[in-house]
Amino acid sequence: MARVVVSEWIDGEAIEALAAVHEVVHDPKLHASRAALAEALTTAEAWVVRNQTRVNDEALAGAPDLRVVGRVGVGLDNLDLEALRARRVAVTWAPGSNAASVAEYVLGALLHLWRRFGDATEHVRGGGWDRPAFMGEEAMGRTLGLIGVGDIGARVARRAGVFGLHVIAHDPFVHEATFAVQELGLELVSLDELLERSDAVSLHVPLTDATRGMLGEAALRRMRPGALLVNTARGGLIDEAALARVLADGHLGGAALDVRPHEPPRVDDPLAGAPRLLLTPHVAGVTRQSNARASRHVAQEVLRALAGEPMRTPLR
């Protein structure tokens, strides 16, 4: 029987599956206490995390028996992959598990902003009934620009077509023979052209040295006046101080941010008080269904690794 440390919240059935075979130490807030986490990892052979736990060399040094790390989700920037490789710790994740959830969020956020659902709700709650004041915008006939066309971006494109949106995309790793281009009719353009033509822009790229701060003030002002911006990828992709400025002066029509550079935001949050913002706490990919899919998949992968069996989704 091995010790499995779960330092964030995951689906209950996944915990039960692990506990049926191994000793499980599960505390959804364990990631927030360095000392408690270090103590739990001393004899751990498996470690299951989401996006809040920092899996770095310091933590790994205190877990000499660790054999496998399971990431419940798809983002990997909280994992020091070089340190894991150096210590020969296997890594598994749950690619595709939350793609549908994120795609639905993007379209929902755009409709929310174009139709001003939030403002209208507050107006009616306050006793108002001014119909002309809340005349919104249709999605049909508008252009949606996708920065990144992986699994999630392709699903957004497919759903966007149902609403009559024309979809253009920028992704240096995608070409004309890619599924999303061939089957969904995506038009590939440069980043500058995408920003200039899009009525809404949605981000679907990982956070790397190349993408960090990719939407700074110059890029944001290159966007069409009144355009919308949706970020369900990683907070560090956008210069938030610049975003606050382009929202305040009315250049952009609004933004929906599910991810932030600091989660939760710090007291000096540059977007505090910024207008026309939809803010959610990193839940675009978190639905009951996606949480169950990702948690159960990673639990089964961890069980395979501990049993010496090949995993289906090892991170190579």
C-alpha positions as a printed NumPy array, in Angstrom:
array([[  0.   ,   0.   ,   0.   ],
       [  1.403,   3.37 ,  -1.065],
       [  0.73 ,   6.828,   0.337],
       [ -1.095,   9.144,  -2.082],
       [ -1.165,  12.856,  -1.222],
       [ -3.976,  14.923,  -2.752],
       [ -3.254,  18.583,  -2.031],
       [ -6.292,  20.164,  -3.695],
       [ -9.969,  19.367,  -4.219],
       [-10.923,  16.623,  -6.655],
       [-14.017,  14.534,  -7.315],
       [-15.14 ,  12.317,  -4.424],
       [-15.353,   9.157,  -6.515],
       [-11.733,   9.615,  -7.547],
       [-10.718,   9.824,  -3.889],
       [-12.7  ,   6.645,  -3.19 ],
       [-10.992,   4.828,  -6.074],
       [ -7.554,   5.746,  -4.717],
       [ -8.483,   4.965,  -1.118],
       [ -9.755,   1.518,  -2.07 ],
       [ -6.172,   0.515,  -2.867],
       [ -3.842,   2.912,  -1.088],
       [ -3.532,   5.233,   1.892],
       [ -4.836,   8.654,   0.873],
       [ -3.978,  11.948,   2.558],
       [ -6.505,  14.449,   1.187],
       [ -6.868,  18.07 ,   2.215],
       [ -8.174,  20.59 ,  -0.356],
       [ -6.186,  23.352,   1.389],
       [ -2.973,  21.405,   1.864],
       [ -1.29 ,  23.319,  -0.977],
       [ -1.566,  26.532,   1.064],
       [  0.49 ,  25.243,   4.011],
       [  4.124,  24.631,   3.152],
       [  4.895,  22.884,   6.412],
       [  1.857,  20.584,   6.352],
       [  2.422,  19.711,   2.702],
       [  6.096,  18.949,   3.303],
       [  5.179,  16.644,   6.178],
       [  2.574,  14.817,   4.1  ],
       [  5.027,  14.292,   1.235],
       [  7.812,  12.739,   3.333],
       [  6.705,   9.196,   2.562],
       [  4.404,   9.838,  -0.416],
       [  4.718,   7.723,  -3.542],
       [  2.055,   9.636,  -5.483],
       [  0.95 ,  13.264,  -5.475],
       [ -2.25 ,  14.581,  -7.056],
       [ -2.586,  18.327,  -7.702],
       [ -4.63 ,  20.898,  -9.584],
       [ -3.218,  24.336, -10.484],
       [ -2.582,  25.897,  -7.052],
       [  0.08 ,  23.478,  -5.824],
       [  3.657,  24.355,  -6.726],
       [  5.435,  21.151,  -7.699],
       [  9.002,  22.424,  -7.61 ],
       [ 12.447,  21.146,  -6.741],
       [ 12.13 ,  22.205,  -3.097],
       [  8.95 ,  20.179,  -2.618],
       [ 10.347,  17.208,  -4.533],
       [ 13.519,  17.172,  -2.416],
       [ 11.352,  16.358,   0.591],
       [  9.574,  13.488,  -1.177],
       [ 12.316,  10.909,  -1.858],
       [  9.842,   8.062,  -2.461],
       [  7.698,   9.937,  -4.985],
       [  7.01 ,   7.949,  -8.149],
       [  4.197,   9.788,  -9.912],
       [  2.506,  13.205, -10.005],
       [ -1.028,  13.497, -11.379],
       [ -2.244,  16.886, -12.623],
       [ -6.05 ,  17.13 , -12.567],
       [ -6.403,  19.443, -15.559],
       [ -4.372,  20.527, -18.556],
       [ -2.2  ,  23.506, -17.57 ],
       [  1.332,  22.575, -16.565],
       [  2.945,  25.855, -15.518],
       [  2.747,  24.94 , -11.816],
       [  4.904,  21.856, -12.455],
       [  8.692,  22.065, -12.69 ],
       [  8.996,  19.459, -15.421],
       [ 12.793,  19.557, -15.488],
       [ 12.987,  18.827, -11.754],
       [ 10.486,  15.996, -12.155],
       [ 12.461,  14.479, -15.026],
       [ 15.712,  14.825, -13.101],
       [ 14.201,  12.869, -10.203],
       [ 12.599,  10.348, -12.576],
       [  9.108,  11.077, -11.302],
       [  6.427,  10.165, -13.841],
       [  3.793,  12.767, -14.674],
       [  0.258,  12.292, -15.934],
       [ -2.48 ,  14.79 , -16.72 ],
       [ -5.993,  14.943, -18.155],
       [ -5.849,  16.431, -21.669],
       [ -9.235,  17.173, -23.201],
       [-11.12 ,  16.631, -19.962],
       [-12.319,  20.216, -19.631],
       [-12.222,  21.37 , -23.254],
       [-16.   ,  21.35 , -23.718],
       [-16.496,  23.28 , -20.478],
       [-14.048,  26.006, -21.509],
       [-15.534,  26.276, -24.998],
       [-19.017,  26.722, -23.548],
       [-17.718,  29.361, -21.136],
       [-16.205,  31.42 , -23.967],
       [-19.461,  31.595, -25.905],
       [-21.433,  32.236, -22.731],
       [-19.12 ,  35.092, -21.753],
       [-19.416,  36.711, -25.188],
       [-23.206,  36.534, -25.11 ],
       [-23.212,  37.914, -21.563],
       [-21.135,  40.919, -22.625],
       [-22.825,  41.592, -25.964],
       [-26.32 ,  41.342, -24.459],
       [-25.37 ,  43.087, -21.166],
       [-27.124,  40.511, -19.011],
       [-25.394,  41.629, -15.812],
       [-26.235,  45.313, -16.206],
       [-29.808,  44.521, -17.202],
       [-30.272,  42.294, -14.159],
       [-29.117,  45.027, -11.786],
       [-31.348,  47.542, -13.579],
       [-34.466,  45.387, -13.167],
       [-33.592,  44.531,  -9.566],
       [-33.452,  48.265,  -8.912],
       [-37.004,  48.681, -10.193],
       [-36.16 ,  49.721, -13.763],
       [-37.704,  48.578, -17.032],
       [-35.889,  50.642, -19.668],
       [-35.873,  48.37 , -22.696],
       [-34.096,  50.705, -25.175],
       [-31.28 ,  51.305, -22.671],
       [-30.373,  47.623, -22.727],
       [-30.503,  46.985, -26.449],
       [-27.607,  44.559, -26.936],
       [-25.563,  43.248, -29.83 ],
       [-25.981,  40.035, -31.817],
       [-23.21 ,  37.488, -32.249],
       [-24.371,  36.613, -35.757],
       [-22.256,  38.141, -38.477],
       [-19.428,  39.17 , -36.165],
       [-15.818,  37.979, -36.309],
       [-14.252,  35.954, -33.511],
       [-10.465,  35.771, -33.385],
       [ -8.861,  32.782, -31.693],
       [ -5.272,  33.06 , -30.517],
       [ -4.334,  29.38 , -30.321],
       [ -6.22 ,  26.562, -32.022],
       [ -5.559,  23.449, -29.99 ],
       [ -8.281,  21.178, -28.658],
       [-10.112,  23.97 , -26.829],
       [ -9.738,  26.55 , -29.59 ],
       [-11.125,  24.116, -32.16 ],
       [-14.135,  23.41 , -29.958],
       [-14.763,  27.124, -29.527],
       [-14.623,  27.531, -33.304],
       [-17.146,  24.756, -33.852],
       [-19.603,  26.221, -31.352],
       [-19.065,  29.753, -32.641],
       [-20.227,  28.688, -36.082],
       [-23.6  ,  27.708, -34.653],
       [-24.078,  31.334, -33.546],
       [-23.205,  32.656, -36.998],
       [-19.78 ,  33.961, -36.037],
       [-17.014,  34.076, -38.629],
       [-13.889,  32.618, -37.029],
       [-10.317,  33.605, -37.797],
       [ -7.286,  32.259, -35.959],
       [ -3.622,  32.82 , -35.265],
       [ -1.448,  29.865, -34.297],
       [  2.107,  29.387, -35.607],
       [  1.823,  25.639, -34.987],
       [ -1.304,  25.194, -37.115],
       [ -1.344,  24.889, -40.911],
       [ -3.868,  24.449, -43.711],
       [ -3.999,  20.657, -43.323],
       [ -4.901,  20.844, -39.625],
       [ -8.324,  19.454, -38.681],
       [ -9.714,  22.77 , -37.445],
       [ -8.726,  24.515, -40.687],
       [ -9.914,  21.774, -43.045],
       [-13.098,  20.692, -41.275],
       [-14.213,  23.936, -39.622],
       [-13.073,  26.344, -42.301],
       [-10.883,  28.454, -40.025],
       [ -9.085,  31.318, -41.697],
       [ -5.463,  31.578, -40.532],
       [ -4.098,  35.109, -40.201],
       [ -1.231,  36.981, -38.561],
       [ -1.644,  38.169, -34.979],
       [ -1.838,  41.81 , -36.056],
       [ -4.524,  41.057, -38.631],
       [ -6.497,  39.045, -36.098],
       [ -6.469,  41.899, -33.598],
       [ -7.483,  44.439, -36.235],
       [-10.361,  42.39 , -37.713],
       [-11.918,  40.71 , -34.691],
       [-15.05 ,  41.859, -32.864],
       [-13.993,  39.506, -30.072],
       [-10.676,  37.838, -29.241],
       [-10.315,  34.659, -27.179],
       [ -6.985,  33.359, -25.832],
       [ -6.099,  29.65 , -25.978],
       [ -2.317,  29.433, -25.63 ],
       [ -0.062,  28.218, -22.792],
       [  1.947,  30.613, -20.658],
       [  5.561,  30.507, -21.838],
       [  8.411,  32.99 , -22.134],
       [  7.203,  33.677, -25.681],
       [  3.551,  34.317, -24.752],
       [  3.914,  36.096, -21.398],
       [  2.487,  39.601, -21.738],
       [  1.674,  39.022, -25.427],
       [ -1.288,  41.388, -25.16 ],
       [  0.332,  44.57 , -23.931],
       [ -0.991,  48.077, -24.488],
       [  0.072,  48.297, -28.138],
       [ -1.659,  44.99 , -28.963],
       [ -4.793,  45.899, -27.003],
       [ -5.067,  49.227, -28.796],
       [ -4.63 ,  47.448, -32.122],
       [ -7.911,  45.668, -31.388],
       [-11.046,  47.118, -32.962],
       [-12.806,  49.841, -30.954],
       [-15.553,  48.205, -28.886],
       [-14.133,  44.695, -29.283],
       [-14.368,  42.105, -26.503],
       [-11.542,  40.09 , -24.948],
       [-11.907,  36.677, -23.273],
       [ -9.102,  34.952, -21.384],
       [ -9.605,  31.397, -20.138],
       [ -5.968,  30.386, -20.682],
       [ -3.474,  31.994, -18.278],
       [ -3.495,  35.379, -16.573],
       [  0.076,  36.264, -17.474],
       [ -0.798,  36.525, -21.169],
       [ -2.292,  40.008, -20.666],
       [ -0.789,  43.199, -19.265],
       [ -3.605,  43.907, -16.827],
       [ -2.605,  47.508, -16.106],
       [ -2.836,  48.189, -19.85 ],
       [ -6.168,  46.371, -20.009],
       [ -7.506,  48.57 , -17.216],
       [ -6.553,  51.652, -19.231],
       [ -8.172,  50.528, -22.498],
       [-11.359,  49.602, -20.633],
       [-11.42 ,  52.893, -18.717],
       [-11.068,  55.029, -21.839],
       [-13.668,  52.985, -23.72 ],
       [-11.411,  51.545, -26.43 ],
       [-12.552,  47.993, -25.639],
       [-16.198,  47.075, -25.194],
       [-15.497,  44.662, -22.351],
       [-13.499,  41.706, -21.145],
       [-14.159,  38.359, -19.485],
       [-11.283,  37.07 , -17.367],
       [-11.364,  33.662, -15.755],
       [ -7.629,  33.584, -15.043],
       [ -5.34 ,  36.134, -13.416],
       [ -1.571,  36.496, -12.924],
       [ -2.175,  36.215,  -9.173],
       [ -4.99 ,  33.965,  -7.988],
       [ -6.719,  35.317,  -6.028],
       [ -5.83 ,  38.887,  -7.115],
       [ -3.709,  40.956,  -4.757],
       [ -4.908,  44.036,  -2.884],
       [ -3.218,  46.244,  -5.493],
       [ -5.186,  44.589,  -8.309],
       [ -4.803,  46.86 , -11.375],
       [ -8.286,  45.889, -12.555],
       [-10.059,  46.884,  -9.341],
       [-12.944,  49.115, -10.359],
       [-12.38 ,  48.67 , -14.093],
       [-15.636,  48.884, -16.087],
       [-17.296,  46.277, -18.32 ],
       [-15.576,  43.285, -16.755],
       [-16.854,  39.767, -16.227],
       [-14.641,  38.115, -13.59 ],
       [-14.766,  34.478, -12.487],
       [-12.413,  32.506, -10.179],
       [-10.693,  30.163, -12.672],
       [-13.806,  28.077, -13.271],
       [-14.129,  28.076, -17.068],
       [-13.004,  24.469, -17.217],
       [-14.61 ,  23.465, -13.942],
       [-18.047,  21.912, -14.236],
       [-19.35 ,  18.912, -12.344],
       [-18.883,  16.818, -15.456],
       [-15.356,  18.006, -16.315],
       [-14.215,  17.716, -12.7  ],
       [-15.441,  14.116, -12.598],
       [-13.758,  13.3  , -15.93 ],
       [-10.402,  14.822, -15.019],
       [-10.321,  13.531, -11.439],
       [-11.255,   9.97 , -12.326],
       [ -8.863,   9.862, -15.248],
       [ -5.912,  11.037, -13.151],
       [ -6.84 ,   8.7  , -10.288],
       [ -6.829,   5.737, -12.666],
       [ -3.52 ,   6.849, -14.166],
       [ -1.949,   7.13 , -10.7  ],
       [ -3.227,   3.662,  -9.834],
       [ -1.658,   2.304, -13.035],
       [  1.675,   3.934, -12.268],
       [  1.739,   2.609,  -8.712],
       [  0.892,  -0.869, -10.013],
       [  3.799,  -0.696, -12.465],
       [  1.476,  -0.557, -15.475],
       [  1.864,   1.819, -18.444],
       [ -0.176,   5.013, -18.206],
       [ -2.45 ,   6.176, -21.045],
       [ -1.548,   9.845, -20.793],
       [  2.048,  10.131, -19.562],
       [  3.602,  13.529, -20.078],
       [  6.565,  12.964, -22.338]])
